[in-house]
Amino acid sequence: VTAKGGREGMEAKIREVRELFPPSQDVAKLHKRAMTGGLRNSTIRSLAWRFFLGVFPEGEYSLPAWVSALEAQRDQYDARCEEFLVDPYKQSDGADPLVNNPLAQTEDSAWSKYFELRQLQKDIQIDLERLNPDDDFFRDAGVQGNMLRVLTVWACLNPTISYRQGMHELLAHILKVLHTDASTPPGDAGGGLGEADAADAKLLSQLLHPRKVEADAFGLFDRLMRLVGDAFAPPTPPVKGGPPPKPSGVVLRCNRVQNDLLRIKDDKLYQHLESISVEPQLYMMKWIRLLLGREFHPDDVVVLWDALFSDHHQG
């Protein structure tokens, strides 16, 4: 995967950052572009998404503050990888062989966790191998490795939901946007630029570092899942002799779209769906879970997400 770098590419990023994130902290132009498709050819879309979804500290508009926040998040991701991506083959020295061996039955042994982890990763890998087969980007072993680790760590941090089919499709758009924006590594940026431009170039190269894409993808994915994660949550099991469980969050959203919003916008269509007994979750579940990711070309999906994330940020 080729990172977009060079002096010309960096100058374009600097201009766009200064235009959309001015010292006045007036981001009206940013929101207008996001809502009207104006970020289609943006060189810093991933910065806009991180701003909209709260990856950057609230109220902070400076590049140094963003770099500081991202470096802390990247370190935290690395620590989580070490915590969850266990390999007992490398951790067996000095351990009690009665407990720490592949045949041990103890639930908290390193081997038990390892076998659970491997099953989880097998399930994820099956989906990754079927992801966008016509796009060479997702056939790249490095990209698949990035996605496998991000989804594994997120599932370990959120065991109630864990990994569910479709999460990989959300992550795919995030990862590709980050790769598209990735700039030249620190030390290579700023050549031939003026002092102010060179300082911003160095900061931007840290924010859009090609070797930090995986950790940055985790940060964006985690924020996105705070918005749509309930759509993947397993249904509440019924209690014997108790009242029927309440509808899940995603079912309530489906019902609201068809029974409230559609009824207002297109009553004729609403009445037709009602007359043939079409339940909204039959067609709308994947729309909500994947943010319409299967309904449009990937280049158009990210433009749609620009608007969705901007609207979320504006409340």
SENU-122368 format. One line per field, with one value per residue (C-alpha): residue number from 1; residue in one letter; x negated, y, z. Coordinates in steps of 0.25 Angstrom, whole numbers, plus 2048, in hexadecimal, padded with zeros to 3 digits. Layout:
% residues N
k <- (NUM	...);
r <- (A	...);
X <- (X	...);
Y <- (Y	...);
Z <- (Z	...);
% end
This chain:
% residues 315
k <- (1	2	3	4	5	6	7	8	9	10	11	12	13	14	15	16	17	18	19	20	21	22	23	24	25	26	27	28	29	30	31	32	33	34	35	36	37	38	39	40	41	42	43	44	45	46	47	48	49	50	51	52	53	54	55	56	57	58	59	60	61	62	63	64	65	66	67	68	69	70	71	72	73	74	75	76	77	78	79	80	81	82	83	84	85	86	87	88	89	90	91	92	93	94	95	96	97	98	99	100	101	102	103	104	105	106	107	108	109	110	111	112	113	114	115	116	117	118	119	120	121	122	123	124	125	126	127	128	129	130	131	132	133	134	135	136	137	138	139	140	141	142	143	144	145	146	147	148	149	150	151	152	153	154	155	156	157	158	159	160	161	162	163	164	165	166	167	168	169	170	171	172	173	174	175	176	177	178	179	180	181	182	183	184	185	186	187	188	189	190	191	192	193	194	195	196	197	198	199	200	201	202	203	204	205	206	207	208	209	210	211	212	213	214	215	216	217	218	219	220	221	222	223	224	225	226	227	228	229	230	231	232	233	234	235	236	237	238	239	240	241	242	243	244	245	246	247	248	249	250	251	252	253	254	255	256	257	258	259	260	261	262	263	264	265	266	267	268	269	270	271	272	273	274	275	276	277	278	279	280	281	282	283	284	285	286	287	288	289	290	291	292	293	294	295	296	297	298	299	300	301	302	303	304	305	306	307	308	309	310	311	312	313	314	315);
r <- (V	T	A	K	G	G	R	E	G	M	E	A	K	I	R	E	V	R	E	L	F	P	P	S	Q	D	V	A	K	L	H	K	R	A	M	T	G	G	L	R	N	S	T	I	R	S	L	A	W	R	F	F	L	G	V	F	P	E	G	E	Y	S	L	P	A	W	V	S	A	L	E	A	Q	R	D	Q	Y	D	A	R	C	E	E	F	L	V	D	P	Y	K	Q	S	D	G	A	D	P	L	V	N	N	P	L	A	Q	T	E	D	S	A	W	S	K	Y	F	E	L	R	Q	L	Q	K	D	I	Q	I	D	L	E	R	L	N	P	D	D	D	F	F	R	D	A	G	V	Q	G	N	M	L	R	V	L	T	V	W	A	C	L	N	P	T	I	S	Y	R	Q	G	M	H	E	L	L	A	H	I	L	K	V	L	H	T	D	A	S	T	P	P	G	D	A	G	G	G	L	G	E	A	D	A	A	D	A	K	L	L	S	Q	L	L	H	P	R	K	V	E	A	D	A	F	G	L	F	D	R	L	M	R	L	V	G	D	A	F	A	P	P	T	P	P	V	K	G	G	P	P	P	K	P	S	G	V	V	L	R	C	N	R	V	Q	N	D	L	L	R	I	K	D	D	K	L	Y	Q	H	L	E	S	I	S	V	E	P	Q	L	Y	M	M	K	W	I	R	L	L	L	G	R	E	F	H	P	D	D	V	V	V	L	W	D	A	L	F	S	D	H	H	Q	G);
X <- (800	7FA	7FB	7FD	7F1	7E8	7E7	7F3	7FC	7F8	7FA	808	80B	805	80F	81B	818	816	823	82C	826	823	81D	82B	830	83B	83E	84A	843	83F	84D	853	849	84C	85B	85A	850	845	83B	83B	82D	828	81A	81D	82A	825	822	830	836	82E	832	841	841	839	82C	825	827	834	831	823	820	811	808	7FF	80B	80F	802	801	80E	80B	7FE	804	80F	805	7FD	80A	80D	7FF	801	80F	808	7FE	809	813	80B	805	7FB	7F9	7ED	7E6	7EA	7E8	7DA	7DB	7EA	7F0	7F1	7FD	805	7FE	7FF	809	810	813	822	821	829	81F	813	80B	80E	81D	81D	814	81E	829	822	81E	82D	831	826	82A	838	833	829	834	83B	82F	82C	839	838	839	833	831	829	81A	818	820	818	80B	806	802	80F	816	80D	810	81F	81E	816	81F	82C	826	822	82F	837	82E	831	840	843	852	853	845	844	850	851	851	847	83C	844	844	835	832	837	82F	822	823	825	819	810	815	811	804	7F9	7EA	7E3	7DE	7D0	7D4	7DE	7DC	7D1	7D1	7DC	7DC	7DA	7E9	7EC	7E1	7E6	7F4	7EF	7E7	7F4	7FD	7F3	7F4	803	804	7F8	7F9	7F3	7FE	80A	80E	80E	815	81F	822	825	82E	835	837	83E	847	84B	84F	85A	85E	859	867	86C	862	866	86C	87B	87F	883	891	893	89B	8A8	8A4	8A9	8A4	897	897	894	885	87F	87E	88C	891	889	88F	89D	89B	896	8A2	8AD	8A9	8A0	8A5	8B3	8B1	8A8	8AF	8BC	8C0	8B4	8B6	8C4	8BF	8B5	8BF	8C9	8C0	8BB	8AC	8A5	89A	88F	890	88A	885	87C	870	872	870	865	85D	861	865	858	85D	867	85D	84F	844	840	84E	850	845	84B	858	850	84B	859	85D	851	852	861	85E	853	85D	867);
Y <- (800	80D	819	826	82F	839	848	84A	841	847	855	851	84B	857	860	858	857	866	868	85E	860	86F	875	87B	86D	870	863	867	865	857	853	859	851	844	846	84A	840	84A	840	836	83A	83E	83B	83B	834	82B	837	83C	82F	82F	83D	839	82C	832	82B	838	83F	847	856	854	859	85A	850	84E	84A	840	83A	839	832	828	824	821	819	811	80D	809	800	7FA	7F6	7F0	7E8	7E2	7DF	7D8	7D2	7C8	7BD	7B2	7AD	7B9	7BA	7AC	7AF	7AD	7AA	79E	793	78D	79A	7A0	795	792	787	78F	791	79D	7A9	7B4	7AD	7B3	7A7	7A8	7B7	7B4	7A9	7B3	7BE	7B5	7B1	7C0	7C3	7B8	7BD	7CB	7C6	7BF	7CC	7D4	7CA	7CD	7DC	7E4	7D9	7E3	7ED	7E9	7F2	7E8	7DC	7E2	7D9	7E5	7EB	7DF	7DD	7EC	7E9	7DB	7E1	7EE	7E5	7DB	7E5	7EC	7DF	7DC	7EA	7E8	7D9	7DB	7DF	7D9	7D8	7D7	7D6	7E4	7EA	7E8	7EF	7FC	7FB	7F9	807	80D	806	809	818	818	812	81C	827	821	82B	82B	826	830	835	834	83F	84E	84E	85B	861	86E	86E	86E	864	85B	85B	857	84D	846	846	841	836	831	832	82A	821	815	80B	80F	80C	800	807	813	809	803	811	815	807	808	815	811	805	80E	813	806	7FB	7F9	7F4	7E8	7E5	7D7	7D7	7D6	7C7	7C5	7C2	7B6	7BA	7C9	7D4	7D3	7DA	7E9	7EB	7ED	7FB	7F8	7F3	7FF	808	800	802	811	812	80B	80E	81D	823	81C	81E	82D	82D	823	81F	817	80E	80C	808	7FE	7F8	7F7	7F0	7E5	7E3	7E7	7E8	7F3	7EB	7E1	7EC	7F7	7EF	7EF	7FD	801	7F8	7FB	80A	806	801	7F6	7FF	808	808	809	817	81C	815	81D	82A	826	823	831	836	82C	82F	83E	83D	835	840	84B	844);
Z <- (800	7FC	805	7FF	803	7FD	7FD	7F5	7FD	80A	805	801	80F	816	80E	811	820	821	819	820	82E	82F	83C	83E	841	837	830	829	81C	820	823	816	80E	815	814	805	800	800	806	7FB	7F7	804	808	817	818	823	82C	829	82E	83A	83D	83B	843	84F	84D	84F	85D	85D	85B	856	848	848	841	84D	856	84B	84A	859	85A	84F	854	862	85B	852	85E	865	859	859	867	864	859	863	86D	864	859	862	85D	867	85F	862	871	876	87D	88C	88C	893	889	890	88D	881	877	86B	872	87F	882	88A	884	887	882	876	86D	86F	86C	860	85A	85C	855	849	847	848	83D	834	834	831	826	81F	81D	819	80E	808	80A	7FD	7F4	7E8	7F0	7F1	7FD	806	800	805	811	819	818	81C	828	82C	82C	833	83F	840	840	849	853	853	855	861	867	864	867	868	85A	855	846	83D	82E	828	831	827	81D	825	829	81A	816	822	81F	810	813	81D	813	808	811	816	814	815	822	82B	827	818	819	817	80D	805	80D	815	824	828	81D	821	82F	82B	821	82D	835	82A	827	835	834	827	829	820	82B	835	82C	834	842	83C	835	843	849	83E	83D	84D	84C	840	848	854	84A	843	84C	852	844	845	854	856	859	868	86A	870	87F	882	888	886	87D	86E	86C	867	858	856	853	844	843	849	83F	834	839	83B	82C	826	830	833	829	81C	820	820	814	80B	811	804	805	813	811	806	80F	81A	811	80D	81B	819	826	826	82B	81F	816	81F	829	820	81C	82B	82E	822	821	813	80F	806	7FF	7F7	7F1	7FC	7F6	7F9	806	80C	807	80D	81A	81A	81B	826	82E	82D	830	83D	841	83F	848);
% end
